[in-house]
């Protein structure tokens, strides 16, 4: 599809370094600012666009065609939920990105589950998109200069500033506002009391975390990002993914630091990895352009630090842990084969571990989902002990 074959408003993406990329508007025809990042996934745009970790960001898809299988929605145009109220096809009930940038967007999707085009879905969620952009050139610029603030400017809509796209505390925006107990379908209240209980600290938890935990027959106590866990009864802690700078989650860091003293198993992913590191006394820093996509190679290190097996992982983060700042009693667990950054940490004394990638990655790869099994085994051991 070329620009001449499709009517619509002209639009452009402007980066804070002054560079511009022209195209055509789709989705909601309005201007919007945000941090511009790119993802290298070849599929899974419904999951990426609803991932709370992208809160406040303009997402660039490097794959040249987006929308060919449409958006899996119900007949009424709403997300499909299971009996527990969890979205079946998305990572959260709504689109989380501030904008979407693609080379080409499909207007005529072909898939049995499709209920709308990407453009119609974005419009309903009040999110602008721009297509016809040279996303290869754009990605190269982001790789060379690092992530930048940007703004999608749509012909005929009001001007916006770069600052208007800054989200002061994105984790607080995407976390739940109260404690909720979730048990596997078909389990009675009496039966739920017999299950291991995992406190899911929700900093913007993807729905597939909940699906993975329920599939392992545990009771989930889903809590806000700043919840005082000492008031709850549980057997293990799962620190979720989430958006933004981990150092802004001071309350969560303090909660985890106190939890270390209880000795209950703790497992973190993505932002949870950074929060665990900060709670342990290590430091974090912002990556030049982050790791986002479904094809990041990571190698597991044995206790001596020697490399072992390499896994292909799903990732979405803009910050990393400074390996050299890990205190005594902690060690690096995984490294990224592309740039050598640390991709996981673990305690050498206690059942505390975390990874920067997504073992629950949806739509995949799921090569490292066994790490969730290991965590649940630790939780069961702790429950049997007490």
C-alpha positions as CSV (number, residue, x, y, z in Angstrom):
1,X,0.0,0.0,0.0
2,X,1.6,3.3,-1.0
3,X,0.7,6.8,0.2
4,X,-1.2,7.7,-3.0
5,X,-3.5,4.7,-2.7
6,X,-4.9,5.7,0.7
7,X,-6.7,9.0,1.5
8,X,-6.1,10.5,4.9
9,X,-4.3,13.2,6.8
10,X,-0.7,13.8,6.4
11,X,1.4,13.3,9.6
12,X,5.0,13.4,10.7
13,X,7.0,12.2,13.6
14,X,9.4,14.8,15.0
15,X,12.3,13.8,17.3
16,X,13.8,16.1,19.9
17,X,17.1,16.2,17.8
18,X,15.1,18.0,15.1
19,X,14.8,15.1,12.7
20,X,11.4,14.5,11.0
21,X,9.8,11.4,9.4
22,X,6.8,12.0,7.2
23,X,3.8,9.7,6.7
24,X,0.1,9.4,7.0
25,X,-2.2,9.3,10.0
26,X,-4.2,6.3,11.2
27,X,-5.9,5.5,14.4
28,X,-7.0,8.6,16.3
29,X,-6.1,11.7,14.2
30,X,-4.5,13.7,16.9
31,X,-1.1,14.9,17.9
32,X,0.7,13.2,20.8
33,X,4.2,13.2,22.4
34,X,6.1,10.5,24.1
35,X,9.4,8.7,24.4
36,X,10.2,7.0,21.1
37,X,11.3,3.4,21.3
38,X,11.4,0.5,18.9
39,X,10.6,-3.2,19.1
40,X,12.0,-6.0,16.9
41,X,9.1,-8.5,17.2
42,X,7.8,-10.0,14.0
43,X,4.4,-10.6,15.5
44,X,2.4,-10.0,18.7
45,X,1.4,-6.3,18.2
46,X,-1.9,-6.8,20.2
47,X,0.2,-7.8,23.2
48,X,2.9,-5.1,22.7
49,X,0.4,-2.3,22.3
50,X,-1.4,-3.4,25.5
51,X,1.8,-4.0,27.5
52,X,1.8,-1.6,30.6
53,X,5.6,-1.4,30.3
54,X,5.1,0.8,27.2
55,X,3.1,3.4,29.1
56,X,3.9,6.9,27.9
57,X,6.0,5.7,24.9
58,X,5.6,6.0,21.1
59,X,6.3,2.5,19.8
60,X,8.1,1.9,16.5
61,X,7.5,-1.5,14.9
62,X,10.6,-2.6,12.9
63,X,8.6,-5.4,11.1
64,X,7.5,-3.8,7.8
65,X,3.8,-4.9,7.9
66,X,1.5,-4.5,10.9
67,X,-2.2,-5.4,11.2
68,X,-2.4,-8.3,8.7
69,X,-4.2,-10.5,11.3
70,X,-6.3,-7.7,12.7
71,X,-7.2,-7.3,16.4
72,X,-8.8,-10.2,18.4
73,X,-11.9,-8.4,19.8
74,X,-15.4,-9.6,20.7
75,X,-18.4,-8.8,18.4
76,X,-19.2,-5.7,20.5
77,X,-15.7,-4.4,19.8
78,X,-14.5,-5.0,23.4
79,X,-11.6,-7.2,24.6
80,X,-12.4,-10.8,25.3
81,X,-12.2,-11.7,29.0
82,X,-12.1,-15.1,30.7
83,X,-14.2,-16.1,33.7
84,X,-11.7,-14.5,36.1
85,X,-11.8,-11.1,34.3
86,X,-8.4,-11.5,32.7
87,X,-8.1,-10.4,29.0
88,X,-7.6,-13.5,26.8
89,X,-5.6,-11.9,24.0
90,X,-4.1,-8.8,25.5
91,X,-1.7,-7.9,28.3
92,X,-4.1,-5.3,29.7
93,X,-7.6,-4.3,28.8
94,X,-6.6,-1.2,26.9
95,X,-3.9,0.2,24.5
96,X,-1.1,1.5,26.7
97,X,1.2,3.2,24.1
98,X,1.0,6.9,23.4
99,X,1.5,6.4,19.7
100,X,2.3,3.8,17.1
101,X,4.7,4.1,14.1
102,X,4.8,1.6,11.3
103,X,6.1,1.3,7.7
104,X,2.8,-0.1,6.4
105,X,-0.5,-0.9,8.1
106,X,-3.0,-3.4,6.8
107,X,-6.6,-2.2,6.2
108,X,-8.0,-5.7,5.2
109,X,-6.9,-8.2,7.9
110,X,-7.5,-11.9,7.4
111,X,-7.9,-14.0,10.6
112,X,-10.8,-15.8,12.1
113,X,-10.4,-14.0,15.5
114,X,-10.1,-10.5,14.0
115,X,-12.8,-8.1,15.3
116,X,-11.3,-4.8,14.0
117,X,-8.4,-3.3,12.2
118,X,-5.5,-1.9,14.1
119,X,-6.5,1.6,12.9
120,X,-10.1,1.2,14.3
121,X,-8.8,-0.2,17.5
122,X,-6.3,2.7,18.0
123,X,-9.0,5.2,17.2
124,X,-11.4,3.7,19.8
125,X,-8.5,3.9,22.4
126,X,-7.7,7.5,21.4
127,X,-4.2,6.6,20.3
128,X,-2.6,8.1,17.1
129,X,-0.6,6.2,14.6
130,X,1.5,7.1,11.6
131,X,2.3,4.9,8.7
132,X,4.4,5.3,5.6
133,X,7.5,6.0,7.7
134,X,10.9,4.7,6.8
135,X,11.2,2.7,10.0
136,X,14.6,1.3,9.1
137,X,16.1,4.8,9.0
138,X,14.2,5.8,12.2
139,X,15.5,2.7,14.0
140,X,19.1,3.4,12.9
141,X,18.8,7.0,14.3
142,X,17.5,5.7,17.6
143,X,20.3,3.2,17.8
144,X,22.9,5.9,17.1
145,X,21.5,8.6,19.3
146,X,19.6,6.6,21.9
147,X,15.9,6.9,22.7
148,X,14.5,10.4,22.4
149,X,11.3,12.2,23.1
150,X,9.2,12.6,20.0
151,X,5.8,13.8,18.9
152,X,3.4,12.6,16.2
153,X,2.0,15.7,14.6
154,X,-1.2,15.2,12.6
155,X,-2.3,17.7,9.9
156,X,-5.2,19.8,11.3
157,X,-4.8,18.9,15.0
158,X,-3.4,21.1,17.7
159,X,0.4,21.4,18.3
160,X,1.9,19.5,21.3
161,X,5.2,20.0,23.1
162,X,7.8,17.2,23.9
163,X,7.2,17.8,27.6
164,X,3.5,17.0,27.2
165,X,4.4,13.3,26.7
166,X,6.3,12.9,30.0
167,X,4.4,10.6,32.4
168,X,5.5,11.6,36.0
169,X,4.9,8.2,37.6
170,X,3.9,5.6,35.0
171,X,4.0,2.7,37.5
172,X,1.3,4.4,39.7
173,X,-0.8,4.8,36.6
174,X,-0.8,1.2,35.5
175,X,-0.8,-0.6,38.9
176,X,-4.0,-1.9,40.4
177,X,-5.7,0.3,43.0
178,X,-6.5,-2.4,45.6
179,X,-5.7,-5.9,46.7
180,X,-7.4,-8.7,44.8
181,X,-7.3,-12.5,45.4
182,X,-7.3,-14.6,42.2
183,X,-7.6,-18.4,42.3
184,X,-7.6,-21.0,39.5
185,X,-10.9,-21.6,37.8
186,X,-13.0,-24.2,39.6
187,X,-11.2,-23.9,42.9
188,X,-13.6,-23.3,45.9
189,X,-12.8,-20.9,48.7
190,X,-12.0,-23.9,51.0
191,X,-9.7,-25.3,48.3
192,X,-8.0,-22.0,47.8
193,X,-6.8,-22.1,51.4
194,X,-4.8,-25.2,50.6
195,X,-3.0,-23.7,47.7
196,X,0.4,-21.9,47.9
197,X,-0.1,-18.2,47.9
198,X,1.9,-15.8,45.8
199,X,1.9,-12.0,46.4
200,X,2.0,-10.5,42.9
201,X,3.4,-7.0,43.3
202,X,1.7,-5.2,40.4
203,X,3.9,-2.5,38.9
204,X,2.1,-2.9,35.6
205,X,1.8,-6.7,35.5
206,X,1.2,-8.3,32.1
207,X,-1.9,-10.6,32.0
208,X,0.2,-13.6,31.0
209,X,2.0,-13.5,34.4
210,X,-1.4,-14.2,36.0
211,X,-2.1,-16.9,33.4
212,X,1.2,-18.6,34.1
213,X,0.8,-18.5,37.9
214,X,-2.7,-19.8,37.8
215,X,-1.6,-22.6,35.4
216,X,0.7,-23.7,38.2
217,X,-2.2,-24.0,40.7
218,X,-1.4,-21.2,43.1
219,X,-3.5,-18.5,44.7
220,X,-2.5,-15.0,43.6
221,X,-2.8,-12.0,45.9
222,X,-2.4,-9.1,43.5
223,X,-1.3,-6.0,45.2
224,X,-0.6,-2.3,44.3
225,X,3.0,-1.3,43.6
226,X,3.3,0.3,47.1
227,X,1.4,-2.2,49.2
228,X,2.7,-3.1,52.7
229,X,3.2,-6.8,52.3
230,X,3.8,-7.4,56.0
231,X,0.0,-7.2,56.5
232,X,-0.7,-10.1,54.1
233,X,-0.3,-13.9,54.4
234,X,1.5,-15.5,51.6
235,X,4.3,-18.0,50.7
236,X,6.3,-16.1,48.0
237,X,6.6,-12.8,46.2
238,X,6.5,-12.2,42.4
239,X,7.7,-8.7,41.3
240,X,6.2,-7.8,38.0
241,X,7.3,-5.8,35.0
242,X,6.4,-2.2,34.6
243,X,7.3,1.1,32.9
244,X,9.8,3.8,33.7
245,X,12.8,4.4,35.9
246,X,13.0,1.8,38.7
247,X,14.5,4.4,41.1
248,X,11.1,6.2,41.1
249,X,9.6,3.1,42.8
250,X,11.1,3.9,46.2
251,X,8.2,2.5,48.1
252,X,8.4,-0.8,46.3
253,X,12.2,-1.0,46.8
254,X,11.6,-0.4,50.6
255,X,8.9,-3.2,50.6
256,X,11.2,-5.7,49.0
257,X,14.1,-4.7,51.2
258,X,12.0,-5.5,54.3
259,X,10.8,-8.7,52.6
260,X,14.4,-10.0,52.4
261,X,14.3,-10.4,56.1
262,X,11.4,-12.9,56.0
263,X,13.3,-15.3,53.8
264,X,10.3,-16.1,51.6
265,X,11.0,-16.9,48.0
266,X,11.1,-13.9,45.7
267,X,11.2,-13.8,41.9
268,X,11.2,-10.8,39.7
269,X,11.0,-10.0,36.0
270,X,11.9,-6.9,34.0
271,X,11.3,-3.9,36.3
272,X,11.1,-6.5,39.2
273,X,14.7,-7.4,38.4
274,X,15.8,-3.8,38.7
275,X,13.8,-3.2,41.9
276,X,15.3,-6.4,43.5
277,X,18.8,-5.1,42.6
278,X,18.2,-1.7,44.1
279,X,16.7,-3.3,47.3
280,X,19.9,-5.4,47.6
281,X,22.0,-2.3,47.3
282,X,23.1,-2.3,43.6
283,X,22.6,0.5,41.1
284,X,20.7,0.7,37.8
285,X,21.2,2.9,34.7
286,X,19.3,3.8,31.5
287,X,20.3,1.9,28.4
288,X,20.9,3.9,25.2
289,X,18.0,2.4,23.3
290,X,16.8,-0.5,25.5
291,X,15.9,-4.1,24.7
292,X,12.5,-4.6,23.1
293,X,11.4,-7.6,21.0
294,X,11.1,-11.4,21.0
295,X,14.6,-12.3,19.8
296,X,17.1,-11.3,22.5
297,X,19.8,-14.0,23.2
298,X,20.7,-14.5,26.8
299,X,23.2,-16.9,28.3
300,X,22.8,-18.4,31.8
301,X,25.9,-18.2,34.0
302,X,26.8,-21.0,36.5
303,X,27.8,-20.1,40.0
304,X,31.5,-19.8,38.9
305,X,30.4,-17.2,36.3
306,X,31.1,-19.5,33.4
307,X,28.6,-19.3,30.4
308,X,26.2,-22.1,29.9
309,X,23.1,-22.4,27.7
310,X,21.9,-19.5,25.6
311,X,18.2,-18.8,25.4
312,X,16.1,-16.7,23.1
313,X,14.0,-14.3,25.2
314,X,11.2,-11.7,25.0
315,X,12.2,-8.3,26.4
316,X,10.8,-4.8,27.0
317,X,12.9,-2.6,29.2
318,X,15.0,0.6,29.0
319,X,17.0,0.2,32.2
320,X,19.6,-2.3,33.4
321,X,21.5,-3.3,36.5
322,X,25.2,-2.3,36.9
323,X,26.8,-5.7,37.4
324,X,29.8,-4.3,39.2
325,X,27.6,-2.8,42.0
326,X,26.1,-6.1,43.1
327,X,26.9,-6.5,46.8
328,X,28.4,-9.5,48.5
329,X,25.9,-12.4,48.6
330,X,24.6,-11.6,45.1
331,X,25.7,-12.7,41.7
332,X,24.9,-12.2,38.0
333,X,22.7,-14.9,36.6
334,X,22.2,-14.2,32.9
335,X,23.9,-11.9,30.4
336,X,22.7,-10.4,27.1
337,X,24.8,-11.8,24.2
338,X,24.3,-8.7,22.1
339,X,25.8,-6.1,24.5
340,X,27.0,-8.0,27.6
341,X,24.5,-6.3,29.9
342,X,23.3,-8.2,33.0
343,X,20.0,-10.0,32.4
344,X,19.4,-11.6,35.8
345,X,20.6,-11.7,39.4
346,X,20.3,-14.1,42.3
347,X,21.2,-14.3,45.9
348,X,23.8,-16.9,46.9
349,X,22.2,-17.4,50.3
350,X,18.4,-17.1,49.9
351,X,15.7,-18.0,47.4
352,X,15.8,-14.6,45.8
353,X,16.2,-14.3,42.0
354,X,15.1,-12.2,39.1
355,X,15.6,-11.9,35.3
356,X,15.4,-8.9,33.0
357,X,13.6,-10.7,30.3
358,X,10.1,-12.2,30.2
359,X,9.8,-16.0,30.9
360,X,6.1,-15.6,30.5
361,X,6.6,-13.8,27.1
362,X,3.4,-13.7,25.1
363,X,3.1,-14.6,22.2
364,X,6.6,-16.0,22.9
365,X,9.2,-17.3,22.9
366,X,8.6,-19.3,26.1
367,X,11.9,-21.1,26.3
368,X,12.6,-19.8,29.8
369,X,9.1,-20.4,31.3
370,X,10.8,-23.1,33.4
371,X,12.1,-20.4,35.6
372,X,8.6,-19.8,36.9
373,X,8.4,-23.6,37.7
374,X,11.6,-23.2,39.7
375,X,10.1,-20.3,41.7
376,X,6.9,-22.2,42.4
377,X,8.9,-25.2,43.6
378,X,10.7,-22.8,46.0
379,X,7.3,-21.5,47.2
380,X,6.0,-25.0,47.8
381,X,9.1,-25.9,49.7
382,X,8.7,-22.9,51.9
383,X,5.0,-23.7,52.5
384,X,5.9,-27.3,53.5
385,X,8.5,-26.0,55.9
386,X,6.2,-23.6,57.8
